[in-house]
Amino acid sequence: MLPDRSFFDRLADAAKVETLPRFRTGTSVVNKLEGGFDPVTEADQSAEAAIRRLIEGTFPEHGILGEEHGNIGLDRDHVWVIDPIDGTRAFISGLPVWGTLIGLYKNGKAIMGLMDQPFTGERYFADGERSTYRGPGGEKVLSTRPCAALSDAVLFTTSPHLYTGDIKERFEALQAKVRLFRYGCDCYAFALLAAGHVDLVIECGLKPYDVGGLIPLIEQAGGVITDWQGGPAEMGGEIVAAGSPELHAQALEMLRSR
């Protein structure tokens, strides 16, 4: 048995109870990375715990891959992939481009996914066949826009400072070809691509939970998302998402290692 939209809504609502009251309130931050900065907040931990309780109570036979509380049953047919707050840096900075990501994998393939931004009241959901939006703009089925050339494309990435070495060179070469590039939107950029507002999202160093809930949103809105070699995006790494197959092929040609 697979979950329906109402169950994903329950998961998102449970996370919202933990995240939204802590947003823009000066919540405490713990750094997980010695020698660097990888923040985690009480909101991250509490939201993931709330999501996991519902999954474990309703689908005990499913596995869970989560950012904050470890993994169970990753060899099972169905595995939930959870990022309670994707964009914790944005969250602690008061910027509403973070989101709760919840994906469901079947035999390693992302088949359903959700991105919820509770501050703006926007919820993006892929049910296995189509991607939809609910929010201040009402409710609608999503579709990527048919941009066919890099020279016409709008590109988003979280930060150019995340790229180093050879992948930095490849990213910068591609960035020089697009019409417009913007930084700093985390998971919200992928949602904007699914909704037809931007054309390319390129990222590096992603973990499965950073992208698992977003893959179905892109694919079921008509877009293409892979790693930089054209392989599956489910395990993260260097990721490229495009609104059209033509644009994806052009981007991949510049990003793929020779």
Backbone torsions as a table, in degrees:
resi	resn	phi	psi	omega
1	MET	NA	133.5	177.7
2	LEU	-102.5	153.4	177.8
3	PRO	-70.9	157.7	173.9
4	ASP	-106.9	-178.3	-178.0
5	ARG	-59.8	-36.1	-177.5
6	SER	-65.0	-32.0	178.2
7	PHE	-71.4	-42.4	174.7
8	PHE	-59.1	-38.5	177.1
9	ASP	-62.5	-39.9	177.1
10	ARG	-61.5	-41.6	178.9
11	LEU	-63.6	-46.6	-179.4
12	ALA	-65.0	-39.6	179.4
13	ASP	-66.1	-38.3	178.1
14	ALA	-64.5	-39.8	177.4
15	ALA	-67.0	-40.9	-178.9
16	LYS	-58.3	-38.3	178.7
17	VAL	-58.9	-31.7	-178.2
18	GLU	-89.3	-31.9	-173.4
19	THR	-90.1	-48.1	-170.3
20	LEU	-62.4	-42.1	179.0
21	PRO	-65.1	-16.8	-178.8
22	ARG	-98.5	-5.1	-178.8
23	PHE	-78.8	132.7	-178.9
24	ARG	59.5	34.6	178.4
25	THR	-121.3	7.7	-179.4
26	GLY	74.0	35.8	-179.6
27	THR	-60.8	149.3	-177.3
28	SER	-69.1	148.0	-176.4
29	VAL	-126.5	134.0	175.4
30	VAL	-114.3	136.1	177.7
31	ASN	-91.2	121.3	-178.0
32	LYS	-88.0	-10.6	-170.6
33	LEU	-115.9	113.0	175.9
34	GLU	-70.2	130.2	-179.3
35	GLY	82.7	5.1	178.7
36	GLY	-153.6	-155.6	179.9
37	PHE	-141.2	109.9	176.2
38	ASP	-131.6	89.6	-169.7
39	PRO	-77.6	148.1	170.3
40	VAL	-138.9	143.5	-178.9
41	THR	-120.2	168.2	174.4
42	GLU	-59.3	-31.8	179.0
43	ALA	-63.9	-42.5	176.5
44	ASP	-55.7	-52.6	-173.2
45	GLN	-67.8	-42.4	-178.4
46	SER	-69.7	-38.2	-179.4
47	ALA	-66.3	-43.7	179.0
48	GLU	-64.9	-39.7	178.7
49	ALA	-60.8	-39.7	179.6
50	ALA	-65.8	-42.0	178.7
51	ILE	-63.6	-46.1	-176.7
52	ARG	-63.5	-38.5	180.0
53	ARG	-59.5	-42.7	179.8
54	LEU	-67.3	-42.2	179.2
55	ILE	-64.6	-47.0	-177.4
56	GLU	-65.0	-32.1	179.2
57	GLY	-77.8	-26.1	-175.3
58	THR	-103.8	-36.2	-179.4
59	PHE	-128.5	66.6	-176.4
60	PRO	-63.9	-17.6	179.8
61	GLU	-83.2	-7.3	-179.0
62	HIS	-88.4	152.6	172.7
63	GLY	-87.9	167.6	179.1
64	ILE	-139.3	129.6	171.5
65	LEU	-115.6	113.1	-176.7
66	GLY	-127.7	155.8	-178.5
67	GLU	-75.0	-37.4	-168.1
68	GLU	-102.8	-23.3	-171.5
69	HIS	-127.9	26.0	172.7
70	GLY	79.9	-176.3	-172.4
71	ASN	-123.4	147.0	173.7
72	ILE	-138.8	140.7	171.2
73	GLY	60.7	41.2	-177.6
74	LEU	-70.0	-12.2	177.8
75	ASP	-92.0	4.0	-179.2
76	ARG	-80.7	161.2	-177.5
77	ASP	-60.6	-41.9	-178.7
78	HIS	-113.8	128.3	-179.6
79	VAL	-132.9	127.6	174.3
80	TRP	-85.5	139.4	-178.9
81	VAL	-121.4	117.9	-167.5
82	ILE	-123.6	128.2	166.5
83	ASP	-125.0	101.2	-172.4
84	PRO	-62.5	-36.8	172.4
85	ILE	-137.3	99.1	171.5
86	ASP	-83.5	119.1	-174.6
87	GLY	100.0	45.0	-179.0
88	THR	-61.6	-33.1	176.9
89	ARG	-61.9	-41.2	175.5
90	ALA	-65.5	-40.8	-178.9
91	PHE	-58.9	-48.4	-176.8
92	ILE	-75.5	-12.2	177.3
93	SER	-95.8	-2.1	179.6
94	GLY	80.9	15.2	-176.5
95	LEU	-98.2	121.2	-172.4
96	PRO	-84.4	51.4	174.2
97	VAL	-114.9	9.0	171.8
98	TRP	-79.6	168.7	177.4
99	GLY	-162.8	160.9	171.8
100	THR	-90.9	125.6	-178.6
101	LEU	-111.5	128.5	177.7
102	ILE	-135.5	119.0	178.4
103	GLY	-122.9	156.8	175.0
104	LEU	-125.2	122.5	177.6
105	TYR	-100.4	141.6	170.5
106	LYS	-121.0	115.9	-177.3
107	ASN	51.2	41.6	174.9
108	GLY	87.2	-3.6	-179.0
109	LYS	-107.5	129.5	178.0
110	ALA	-71.3	121.0	-174.8
111	ILE	-116.6	-25.1	178.1
112	MET	-139.8	150.5	-179.0
113	GLY	-162.7	157.8	-178.9
114	LEU	-143.0	141.1	167.8
115	MET	-127.4	120.4	-178.0
116	ASP	-117.3	129.4	174.6
117	GLN	-116.8	93.3	-170.8
118	PRO	-69.3	-25.6	-179.3
119	PHE	-69.6	-41.4	177.7
120	THR	-86.4	-11.3	179.4
121	GLY	74.7	31.0	-178.1
122	GLU	-110.4	135.0	179.0
123	ARG	-133.9	122.5	179.4
124	TYR	-109.6	131.9	-173.5
125	PHE	-142.1	136.0	174.6
126	ALA	-115.1	120.1	-170.7
127	ASP	-97.1	6.3	-176.4
128	GLY	109.7	-17.3	178.9
129	GLU	-130.0	-36.7	-177.4
130	ARG	-146.0	160.2	177.0
131	SER	-106.6	139.0	-178.4
132	THR	-132.1	160.4	178.2
133	TYR	-124.0	139.1	169.2
134	ARG	-133.9	132.3	-178.4
135	GLY	175.9	-160.3	179.9
136	PRO	-56.8	-26.1	178.4
137	GLY	-85.5	10.5	-178.4
138	GLY	92.7	-148.7	179.5
139	GLU	-128.8	136.3	-179.3
140	LYS	-156.4	157.3	172.5
141	VAL	-81.1	136.9	-175.5
142	LEU	-92.7	149.3	175.7
143	SER	-148.7	131.0	176.1
144	THR	-68.1	160.0	-179.2
145	ARG	-96.1	149.9	-170.1
146	PRO	-85.8	57.0	174.5
147	CYS	-73.1	129.0	-173.5
148	ALA	-112.3	-1.8	-175.9
149	ALA	-139.9	139.5	177.3
150	LEU	-56.6	-35.7	-177.1
151	SER	-66.0	-15.6	178.1
152	ASP	-104.3	-0.1	-167.0
153	ALA	-89.4	148.7	168.9
154	VAL	-103.8	124.6	-175.0
155	LEU	-115.1	137.4	173.4
156	PHE	-120.0	144.5	166.7
157	THR	-146.0	156.4	-177.2
158	THR	-64.9	-49.8	178.7
159	SER	-160.7	133.5	176.3
160	PRO	-67.5	-17.9	-178.6
161	HIS	-75.2	-9.2	178.5
162	LEU	-79.9	-15.6	-177.5
163	TYR	-91.1	138.3	177.0
164	THR	-137.2	159.7	173.4
165	GLY	57.9	-136.9	-174.6
166	ASP	-64.5	-38.6	-178.7
167	ILE	-68.6	-27.8	175.2
168	LYS	-65.4	-43.1	179.7
169	GLU	-62.2	-43.0	-179.5
170	ARG	-67.2	-41.7	178.5
171	PHE	-63.3	-45.7	-177.7
172	GLU	-65.5	-34.8	176.5
173	ALA	-63.5	-40.6	178.1
174	LEU	-69.8	-43.7	-179.4
175	GLN	-57.2	-34.1	-179.5
176	ALA	-68.4	-14.9	-176.6
177	LYS	-93.2	-16.3	-172.0
178	VAL	-88.6	165.4	-178.9
179	ARG	-74.4	-40.9	-174.9
180	LEU	-148.9	138.2	173.5
181	PHE	-130.8	145.3	-179.0
182	ARG	-136.3	154.4	-175.9
183	TYR	-122.2	152.8	161.7
184	GLY	97.7	23.5	-175.0
185	CYS	-107.0	-1.2	177.1
186	ASP	49.3	-136.5	-176.3
187	CYS	-66.8	-22.8	-178.2
188	TYR	-61.8	-29.9	178.7
189	ALA	-62.9	-41.1	178.9
190	PHE	-64.8	-38.2	177.7
191	ALA	-64.5	-40.2	178.0
192	LEU	-64.0	-34.6	177.0
193	LEU	-66.6	-45.6	179.0
194	ALA	-60.6	-31.6	-178.6
195	ALA	-84.7	-2.4	176.5
196	GLY	85.2	21.0	-178.7
197	HIS	-97.1	-27.1	176.7
198	VAL	-132.6	170.1	-169.9
199	ASP	-114.7	-29.5	-177.4
200	LEU	-137.8	139.0	167.7
201	VAL	-129.1	126.1	-178.5
202	ILE	-126.0	132.9	-178.8
203	GLU	-141.5	163.0	176.3
204	CYS	-134.9	154.4	175.2
205	GLY	66.4	27.9	-179.7
206	LEU	-78.8	149.8	171.7
207	LYS	-97.3	163.1	-179.6
208	PRO	-53.3	-39.4	-177.8
209	TYR	-71.8	-15.2	176.1
210	ASP	-75.8	-19.3	-171.1
211	VAL	-130.7	-16.6	-173.6
212	GLY	-57.8	-40.5	179.8
213	GLY	-77.7	-12.7	-175.0
214	LEU	-96.2	-26.7	-177.7
215	ILE	-55.7	-50.2	179.4
216	PRO	-63.1	-33.9	178.4
217	LEU	-59.7	-44.2	-179.1
218	ILE	-69.3	-51.8	-173.9
219	GLU	-65.6	-40.6	-176.2
220	GLN	-81.6	-3.8	169.9
221	ALA	-98.3	0.2	177.2
222	GLY	104.2	3.5	-178.9
223	GLY	-93.0	-178.0	-179.3
224	VAL	-129.8	134.3	178.0
225	ILE	-139.3	126.5	-179.7
226	THR	-145.8	-179.8	166.8
227	ASP	-82.9	179.2	-174.0
228	TRP	-71.3	-6.7	175.5
229	GLN	-101.8	2.3	-179.1
230	GLY	88.0	6.9	-180.0
231	GLY	-89.5	-179.8	-178.4
232	PRO	-59.3	147.4	-178.9
233	ALA	-95.5	-4.5	-169.6
234	GLU	-59.3	-28.8	-178.1
235	MET	-98.3	9.1	175.0
236	GLY	81.3	-148.5	-175.1
237	GLY	94.3	-143.1	175.4
238	GLU	-85.1	124.9	-170.0
239	ILE	-125.2	139.7	172.6
240	VAL	-130.5	126.5	176.4
241	ALA	-120.0	137.2	-178.9
242	ALA	-136.9	152.9	-178.6
243	GLY	-77.5	-17.2	-179.8
244	SER	-140.9	152.9	177.0
245	PRO	-59.8	-36.9	-179.3
246	GLU	-63.4	-45.7	-179.4
247	LEU	-67.3	-39.0	177.8
248	HIS	-60.8	-43.3	-179.6
249	ALA	-62.4	-40.4	178.8
250	GLN	-66.6	-42.2	178.9
251	ALA	-65.8	-42.8	-178.6
252	LEU	-62.8	-36.8	179.2
253	GLU	-59.4	-34.6	-179.5
254	MET	-87.0	-25.8	-175.8
255	LEU	-91.8	-28.6	-175.3
256	ARG	-63.9	136.7	177.5
257	SER	-72.9	144.6	-177.5
258	ARG	-90.6	NA	NA
